[in-house]
């Protein structure tokens, strides 16, 4: 009995010490938005929101040079619509935003707010500078299963801050953009022949709650008088070569944007894609995430396209038409 009580007392003592230590270390963490850290808070007039595909595709330095704007990439890997709204709401209120670019990937509408990845939760949590906002996000926007991860990472961040070991310097310097080294995803002729349309794409698993979240983001942007541009970032030729049914995604997105009277550009379908992007060098961490080489070419193309008088004519009419010109189609 005594040993049992002693064990309980020791355990309680250790938990108390851990709690005090964690509170101290989390208090040392420097939580600051990308805009604040890069000195752009209150100045940015073009904001990008999205998930990992946007995070590694939109290069603010290129956009600024081409468009004469002050841009920031607010996209975060695994970011849900709930997260996008939360971050965007704060930045719209304190920046002279004229344009918001909303990146939408082929699988974005199938992602539930309840299925947040822990890394994505912490990345959003780390963007919130006030303790009140962080606790509100933890309680109301973070799945309970991810709490321990977020809090533990906050402790590590606090320790690094106390030891003057800064984190995310590249993200800050690039105003949210994350660069990846190129990897070669080129399909061999044999693989191209074997994999052609071996997978079927469907919008059947799109979630009403996620679509509603997208709708709320659009309404938020419009309430500030911002120009809203929905953009699809290019993915590899090989990835598209494998799928049949991608026109379901094109048709759904077109209908969504037309109904809300916002601009929509699917850069998978841009007529220059085969000339500008190569499976050998344009993709990085995976074949649906751009490398730095691809991102710089894409950011330049995006900037040149959105205000071009003939922009609608610059796109293929369908994925079926696009694949007719695929480099993987036998000659």
DRENDO-1510 file (C-alpha; in Angstrom, 1 decimal, always signed):
<recs>
REC; n; res; u; v; w
REC; 1; UNK; +0.0; +0.0; +0.0 .
REC; 2; UNK; +2.8; +2.4; +0.9 .
REC; 3; UNK; +4.7; +1.6; -2.2 .
REC; 4; UNK; +1.5; +2.3; -4.3 .
REC; 5; UNK; +1.0; +5.6; -2.6 .
REC; 6; UNK; +4.6; +6.5; -3.1 .
REC; 7; UNK; +4.4; +5.7; -6.8 .
REC; 8; UNK; +1.3; +7.8; -7.2 .
REC; 9; UNK; +3.0; +10.7; -5.3 .
REC; 10; UNK; +6.2; +10.4; -7.5 .
REC; 11; UNK; +4.1; +10.3; -10.7 .
REC; 12; UNK; +2.1; +13.3; -9.6 .
REC; 13; UNK; +5.3; +15.2; -8.8 .
REC; 14; UNK; +6.8; +14.4; -12.1 .
REC; 15; UNK; +3.7; +15.5; -13.9 .
REC; 16; UNK; +3.7; +18.8; -11.9 .
REC; 17; UNK; +7.3; +19.4; -12.9 .
REC; 18; UNK; +6.6; +18.6; -16.5 .
REC; 19; UNK; +3.6; +21.0; -16.5 .
REC; 20; UNK; +5.6; +23.9; -15.0 .
REC; 21; UNK; +8.5; +23.2; -17.5 .
REC; 22; UNK; +6.1; +23.0; -20.4 .
REC; 23; UNK; +4.4; +26.2; -19.4 .
REC; 24; UNK; +7.7; +28.0; -19.1 .
REC; 25; UNK; +9.0; +26.7; -22.4 .
REC; 26; UNK; +5.8; +27.3; -24.3 .
REC; 27; UNK; +6.0; +30.8; -22.9 .
REC; 28; UNK; +9.4; +31.3; -24.5 .
REC; 29; UNK; +8.1; +30.4; -27.9 .
REC; 30; UNK; +8.1; +33.2; -30.5 .
REC; 31; UNK; +4.7; +32.9; -32.3 .
REC; 32; UNK; +4.5; +35.3; -35.1 .
REC; 33; UNK; +2.8; +35.3; -38.5 .
REC; 34; UNK; +4.8; +35.1; -41.7 .
REC; 35; UNK; +3.8; +38.6; -42.5 .
REC; 36; UNK; +5.0; +40.0; -39.2 .
REC; 37; UNK; +8.2; +38.1; -39.3 .
REC; 38; UNK; +9.0; +39.2; -42.8 .
REC; 39; UNK; +8.1; +42.9; -42.1 .
REC; 40; UNK; +5.2; +42.8; -44.5 .
REC; 41; UNK; +2.4; +43.2; -42.0 .
REC; 42; UNK; +0.1; +46.0; -42.9 .
REC; 43; UNK; +1.6; +46.3; -46.4 .
REC; 44; UNK; +0.6; +43.2; -48.4 .
REC; 45; UNK; -2.0; +43.6; -51.2 .
REC; 46; UNK; -1.9; +40.1; -52.6 .
REC; 47; UNK; -2.4; +37.0; -50.4 .
REC; 48; UNK; -2.3; +33.3; -51.3 .
REC; 49; UNK; -4.0; +30.7; -49.3 .
REC; 50; UNK; -4.0; +27.0; -49.9 .
REC; 51; UNK; -2.3; +23.8; -48.8 .
REC; 52; UNK; +1.0; +22.1; -49.7 .
REC; 53; UNK; +0.7; +22.5; -53.4 .
REC; 54; UNK; +0.4; +26.3; -53.1 .
REC; 55; UNK; +3.1; +26.5; -50.4 .
REC; 56; UNK; +5.7; +25.2; -52.8 .
REC; 57; UNK; +4.4; +26.9; -56.0 .
REC; 58; UNK; +3.8; +30.6; -55.5 .
REC; 59; UNK; +7.0; +32.6; -55.2 .
REC; 60; UNK; +6.2; +36.1; -53.7 .
REC; 61; UNK; +9.5; +37.6; -55.1 .
REC; 62; UNK; +8.5; +36.6; -58.7 .
REC; 63; UNK; +4.9; +37.8; -58.2 .
REC; 64; UNK; +6.0; +41.1; -56.8 .
REC; 65; UNK; +8.4; +41.7; -59.7 .
REC; 66; UNK; +5.8; +40.8; -62.4 .
REC; 67; UNK; +2.7; +42.4; -60.9 .
REC; 68; UNK; +4.1; +45.3; -58.9 .
REC; 69; UNK; +2.5; +44.1; -55.8 .
REC; 70; UNK; +3.5; +43.1; -52.2 .
REC; 71; UNK; +2.5; +39.5; -51.9 .
REC; 72; UNK; +2.7; +36.8; -49.2 .
REC; 73; UNK; +2.2; +33.1; -49.4 .
REC; 74; UNK; +0.0; +32.1; -46.4 .
REC; 75; UNK; -0.4; +28.5; -47.6 .
REC; 76; UNK; +0.5; +25.7; -45.2 .
REC; 77; UNK; +0.8; +22.0; -45.8 .
REC; 78; UNK; -2.4; +20.1; -44.7 .
REC; 79; UNK; -4.3; +23.4; -44.3 .
REC; 80; UNK; -8.0; +22.8; -44.2 .
REC; 81; UNK; -10.6; +25.4; -45.2 .
REC; 82; UNK; -11.3; +26.1; -41.6 .
REC; 83; UNK; -7.6; +27.0; -41.1 .
REC; 84; UNK; -7.5; +29.1; -44.3 .
REC; 85; UNK; -10.5; +31.1; -43.1 .
REC; 86; UNK; -9.0; +31.7; -39.7 .
REC; 87; UNK; -5.6; +32.9; -41.0 .
REC; 88; UNK; -7.1; +34.9; -43.8 .
REC; 89; UNK; -9.6; +36.7; -41.6 .
REC; 90; UNK; -6.8; +38.2; -39.5 .
REC; 91; UNK; -4.7; +39.3; -42.5 .
REC; 92; UNK; -7.6; +40.8; -44.4 .
REC; 93; UNK; -8.4; +43.0; -41.4 .
REC; 94; UNK; -4.9; +44.5; -41.2 .
REC; 95; UNK; -3.6; +44.6; -44.8 .
REC; 96; UNK; -4.6; +46.6; -47.8 .
REC; 97; UNK; -5.5; +43.5; -49.7 .
REC; 98; UNK; -6.7; +43.9; -53.3 .
REC; 99; UNK; -6.4; +40.2; -54.5 .
REC; 100; UNK; -6.7; +36.9; -52.8 .
REC; 101; UNK; -5.6; +33.7; -54.6 .
REC; 102; UNK; -7.2; +30.6; -53.4 .
REC; 103; UNK; -5.3; +27.4; -54.4 .
REC; 104; UNK; -7.6; +24.4; -55.0 .
REC; 105; UNK; -6.1; +21.0; -55.7 .
REC; 106; UNK; -7.9; +18.0; -57.3 .
REC; 107; UNK; -8.4; +16.4; -53.8 .
REC; 108; UNK; -9.1; +19.5; -51.7 .
REC; 109; UNK; -12.8; +19.1; -51.4 .
REC; 110; UNK; -12.5; +15.6; -50.1 .
REC; 111; UNK; -10.5; +16.8; -47.1 .
REC; 112; UNK; -12.4; +17.1; -43.8 .
REC; 113; UNK; -11.7; +19.7; -41.1 .
REC; 114; UNK; -11.8; +16.8; -38.7 .
REC; 115; UNK; -8.9; +15.1; -40.4 .
REC; 116; UNK; -6.3; +17.8; -39.8 .
REC; 117; UNK; -2.8; +16.5; -39.7 .
REC; 118; UNK; -0.9; +17.4; -36.6 .
REC; 119; UNK; +1.9; +19.2; -38.5 .
REC; 120; UNK; -0.7; +21.4; -40.2 .
REC; 121; UNK; -2.3; +22.2; -36.9 .
REC; 122; UNK; +0.9; +23.3; -35.3 .
REC; 123; UNK; +1.9; +25.4; -38.4 .
REC; 124; UNK; -1.4; +27.4; -38.0 .
REC; 125; UNK; -1.0; +27.6; -34.2 .
REC; 126; UNK; +2.5; +29.0; -34.7 .
REC; 127; UNK; +1.1; +31.8; -36.9 .
REC; 128; UNK; -1.1; +33.1; -34.1 .
REC; 129; UNK; +0.8; +35.8; -32.0 .
REC; 130; UNK; -1.6; +36.1; -29.0 .
REC; 131; UNK; -1.9; +33.3; -26.4 .
REC; 132; UNK; -5.7; +33.8; -26.4 .
REC; 133; UNK; -5.9; +33.1; -30.2 .
REC; 134; UNK; -3.6; +30.1; -29.8 .
REC; 135; UNK; -5.7; +28.5; -27.1 .
REC; 136; UNK; -8.9; +29.2; -29.0 .
REC; 137; UNK; -7.4; +27.5; -32.0 .
REC; 138; UNK; -6.3; +24.6; -29.9 .
REC; 139; UNK; -9.7; +24.1; -28.3 .
REC; 140; UNK; -12.0; +24.9; -31.2 .
REC; 141; UNK; -10.1; +24.0; -34.3 .
REC; 142; UNK; -7.6; +21.2; -33.4 .
REC; 143; UNK; -8.7; +17.6; -33.1 .
REC; 144; UNK; -8.1; +16.4; -29.5 .
REC; 145; UNK; -5.8; +13.6; -30.8 .
REC; 146; UNK; -3.4; +16.3; -32.1 .
REC; 147; UNK; -3.2; +18.4; -28.9 .
REC; 148; UNK; -0.2; +16.6; -27.4 .
REC; 149; UNK; +1.8; +16.9; -30.6 .
REC; 150; UNK; +1.0; +20.6; -30.9 .
REC; 151; UNK; +1.9; +21.3; -27.2 .
REC; 152; UNK; +5.0; +19.2; -27.3 .
REC; 153; UNK; +6.2; +21.0; -30.4 .
REC; 154; UNK; +5.5; +24.3; -28.8 .
REC; 155; UNK; +7.8; +23.2; -25.9 .
REC; 156; UNK; +10.5; +22.4; -28.4 .
REC; 157; UNK; +10.0; +25.7; -30.1 .
REC; 158; UNK; +10.3; +27.5; -26.7 .
REC; 159; UNK; +13.5; +25.7; -25.9 .
REC; 160; UNK; +14.9; +26.7; -29.3 .
REC; 161; UNK; +13.9; +30.2; -28.7 .
REC; 162; UNK; +15.5; +30.3; -25.3 .
REC; 163; UNK; +18.7; +29.0; -26.8 .
REC; 164; UNK; +18.5; +31.5; -29.7 .
REC; 165; UNK; +18.0; +28.8; -32.3 .
REC; 166; UNK; +15.5; +30.4; -34.8 .
REC; 167; UNK; +13.1; +28.2; -36.8 .
REC; 168; UNK; +11.5; +28.6; -40.2 .
REC; 169; UNK; +14.0; +31.2; -41.4 .
REC; 170; UNK; +13.6; +30.1; -45.0 .
REC; 171; UNK; +9.8; +30.4; -44.8 .
REC; 172; UNK; +10.2; +34.0; -43.4 .
REC; 173; UNK; +12.8; +35.0; -46.0 .
REC; 174; UNK; +10.6; +33.7; -48.8 .
REC; 175; UNK; +7.4; +35.1; -47.3 .
REC; 176; UNK; +5.8; +31.7; -46.8 .
REC; 177; UNK; +7.1; +30.0; -50.0 .
REC; 178; UNK; +8.9; +26.7; -49.4 .
REC; 179; UNK; +11.5; +25.6; -52.0 .
REC; 180; UNK; +12.1; +22.0; -53.0 .
REC; 181; UNK; +15.0; +20.6; -55.0 .
REC; 182; UNK; +14.0; +19.0; -58.4 .
REC; 183; UNK; +13.5; +15.3; -58.7 .
REC; 184; UNK; +13.1; +13.3; -61.9 .
REC; 185; UNK; +9.6; +11.8; -62.2 .
REC; 186; UNK; +9.8; +11.0; -65.9 .
REC; 187; UNK; +7.9; +7.8; -66.9 .
REC; 188; UNK; +9.7; +5.3; -69.1 .
REC; 189; UNK; +7.8; +4.4; -72.3 .
REC; 190; UNK; +6.9; +1.0; -70.7 .
REC; 191; UNK; +5.5; +2.6; -67.5 .
REC; 192; UNK; +3.6; +5.2; -69.6 .
REC; 193; UNK; +2.0; +2.5; -71.7 .
REC; 194; UNK; +1.1; +0.4; -68.6 .
REC; 195; UNK; -0.2; +3.2; -66.4 .
REC; 196; UNK; -2.2; +5.2; -68.9 .
REC; 197; UNK; -5.6; +5.9; -67.4 .
REC; 198; UNK; -5.1; +3.1; -64.9 .
REC; 199; UNK; -6.8; +5.3; -62.1 .
REC; 200; UNK; -10.2; +6.8; -62.1 .
REC; 201; UNK; -10.9; +10.3; -60.6 .
REC; 202; UNK; -14.3; +11.1; -59.1 .
REC; 203; UNK; -15.9; +14.0; -57.3 .
REC; 204; UNK; -18.1; +11.6; -55.5 .
REC; 205; UNK; -16.1; +11.8; -52.2 .
REC; 206; UNK; -16.4; +15.6; -52.1 .
REC; 207; UNK; -17.7; +16.8; -48.7 .
REC; 208; UNK; -20.6; +19.3; -48.3 .
REC; 209; UNK; -18.9; +20.7; -45.2 .
REC; 210; UNK; -15.7; +21.3; -47.0 .
REC; 211; UNK; -17.4; +23.0; -50.0 .
REC; 212; UNK; -19.3; +25.1; -47.5 .
REC; 213; UNK; -16.0; +26.1; -46.0 .
REC; 214; UNK; -14.7; +27.1; -49.4 .
REC; 215; UNK; -17.8; +29.2; -49.9 .
REC; 216; UNK; -17.2; +31.0; -46.6 .
REC; 217; UNK; -13.7; +31.9; -47.6 .
REC; 218; UNK; -15.0; +33.4; -50.9 .
REC; 219; UNK; -17.6; +35.4; -49.0 .
REC; 220; UNK; -15.0; +36.7; -46.5 .
REC; 221; UNK; -12.8; +37.9; -49.4 .
REC; 222; UNK; -15.7; +39.6; -51.1 .
REC; 223; UNK; -16.7; +41.4; -47.9 .
REC; 224; UNK; -13.3; +43.2; -48.1 .
REC; 225; UNK; -13.8; +44.0; -51.7 .
REC; 226; UNK; -10.9; +41.8; -52.8 .
REC; 227; UNK; -10.5; +40.3; -56.2 .
REC; 228; UNK; -10.9; +36.5; -55.8 .
REC; 229; UNK; -8.9; +34.2; -58.0 .
REC; 230; UNK; -9.2; +30.4; -57.7 .
REC; 231; UNK; -6.1; +28.7; -59.1 .
REC; 232; UNK; -5.1; +25.1; -59.7 .
REC; 233; UNK; -1.3; +24.5; -59.6 .
REC; 234; UNK; +0.2; +22.2; -62.3 .
REC; 235; UNK; +0.9; +18.6; -61.4 .
REC; 236; UNK; +3.2; +16.3; -63.4 .
REC; 237; UNK; +2.4; +15.1; -66.8 .
REC; 238; UNK; +2.8; +11.5; -65.6 .
REC; 239; UNK; +0.3; +12.1; -62.8 .
REC; 240; UNK; -2.3; +13.3; -65.2 .
REC; 241; UNK; -1.5; +10.6; -67.7 .
REC; 242; UNK; -2.5; +8.0; -65.2 .
REC; 243; UNK; -6.0; +9.4; -64.5 .
REC; 244; UNK; -9.2; +9.3; -66.4 .
REC; 245; UNK; -12.2; +11.4; -65.2 .
REC; 246; UNK; -10.3; +14.6; -64.3 .
REC; 247; UNK; -12.8; +16.6; -66.3 .
REC; 248; UNK; -15.2; +16.0; -63.4 .
REC; 249; UNK; -12.9; +18.2; -61.3 .
REC; 250; UNK; -12.7; +20.8; -64.1 .
REC; 251; UNK; -16.5; +20.9; -64.5 .
REC; 252; UNK; -17.2; +21.1; -60.7 .
REC; 253; UNK; -14.7; +23.9; -60.2 .
REC; 254; UNK; -15.9; +25.9; -63.2 .
REC; 255; UNK; -19.5; +25.7; -62.0 .
REC; 256; UNK; -18.6; +26.6; -58.4 .
REC; 257; UNK; -16.7; +29.7; -59.6 .
REC; 258; UNK; -19.2; +30.8; -62.2 .
REC; 259; UNK; -22.0; +30.6; -59.6 .
REC; 260; UNK; -20.1; +32.9; -57.2 .
REC; 261; UNK; -18.8; +35.2; -60.0 .
REC; 262; UNK; -15.1; +34.7; -59.3 .
REC; 263; UNK; -12.2; +34.0; -61.6 .
REC; 264; UNK; -10.9; +30.5; -62.0 .
REC; 265; UNK; -7.7; +29.2; -63.7 .
REC; 266; UNK; -6.7; +25.6; -63.9 .
REC; 267; UNK; -3.0; +25.8; -64.8 .
REC; 268; UNK; -2.9; +22.1; -65.5 .
REC; 269; UNK; -4.7; +23.1; -68.7 .
REC; 270; UNK; -2.6; +26.0; -69.7 .
REC; 271; UNK; -1.4; +25.6; -73.3 .
REC; 272; UNK; +2.2; +26.4; -72.4 .
REC; 273; UNK; +2.4; +23.7; -69.7 .
REC; 274; UNK; +4.3; +21.2; -71.8 .
REC; 275; UNK; +6.8; +23.9; -72.9 .
REC; 276; UNK; +7.3; +25.3; -69.4 .
REC; 277; UNK; +7.1; +22.3; -67.1 .
REC; 278; UNK; +9.0; +19.0; -67.3 .
REC; 279; UNK; +8.6; +15.9; -65.2 .
REC; 280; UNK; +12.4; +15.8; -65.1 .
REC; 281; UNK; +12.9; +19.1; -63.2 .
REC; 282; UNK; +9.6; +20.8; -62.4 .
REC; 283; UNK; +8.5; +18.8; -59.4 .
REC; 284; UNK; +10.1; +18.3; -56.0 .
REC; 285; UNK; +8.9; +16.5; -52.9 .
REC; 286; UNK; +6.4; +14.5; -55.0 .
REC; 287; UNK; +5.1; +14.5; -58.5 .
REC; 288; UNK; +2.1; +16.8; -57.5 .
REC; 289; UNK; +4.3; +19.3; -55.7 .
REC; 290; UNK; +6.5; +21.8; -57.6 .
REC; 291; UNK; +10.3; +22.1; -57.3 .
REC; 292; UNK; +11.9; +25.6; -57.1 .
REC; 293; UNK; +12.5; +25.4; -60.9 .
REC; 294; UNK; +8.8; +24.7; -61.5 .
REC; 295; UNK; +7.6; +27.2; -59.0 .
REC; 296; UNK; +9.5; +30.1; -60.5 .
REC; 297; UNK; +8.3; +29.2; -64.0 .
REC; 298; UNK; +4.7; +28.8; -62.7 .
REC; 299; UNK; +4.7; +32.1; -60.7 .
REC; 300; UNK; +5.9; +34.0; -63.8 .
REC; 301; UNK; +3.2; +32.3; -65.9 .
REC; 302; UNK; +0.5; +33.0; -63.3 .
REC; 303; UNK; +1.4; +36.7; -63.2 .
REC; 304; UNK; +1.4; +37.0; -67.0 .
REC; 305; UNK; -1.9; +35.2; -67.3 .
REC; 306; UNK; -4.3; +36.7; -64.8 .
REC; 307; UNK; -4.5; +40.1; -66.5 .
REC; 308; UNK; -3.9; +39.1; -70.1 .
REC; 309; UNK; -6.7; +40.2; -72.4 .
REC; 310; UNK; -6.9; +36.8; -74.1 .
REC; 311; UNK; -6.4; +34.7; -71.0 .
REC; 312; UNK; -9.4; +32.4; -71.6 .
REC; 313; UNK; -7.9; +31.4; -75.0 .
REC; 314; UNK; -4.6; +30.3; -73.3 .
REC; 315; UNK; -6.2; +27.2; -71.8 .
REC; 316; UNK; -7.2; +23.8; -73.2 .
REC; 317; UNK; -10.9; +23.2; -73.1 .
REC; 318; UNK; -10.7; +19.9; -71.2 .
REC; 319; UNK; -8.3; +17.3; -69.7 .
REC; 320; UNK; -9.2; +15.0; -72.6 .
REC; 321; UNK; -7.9; +17.6; -75.1 .
REC; 322; UNK; -4.8; +18.2; -72.9 .
REC; 323; UNK; -3.8; +14.6; -72.9 .
REC; 324; UNK; -3.9; +14.5; -76.7 .
REC; 325; UNK; -0.7; +16.6; -76.6 .
REC; 326; UNK; +0.9; +14.7; -73.7 .
REC; 327; UNK; +4.6; +13.9; -74.2 .
REC; 328; UNK; +3.6; +10.4; -73.0 .
REC; 329; UNK; +1.3; +9.8; -76.0 .
REC; 330; UNK; +3.0; +7.5; -78.5 .
REC; 331; UNK; +4.0; +9.2; -81.7 .
</recs>
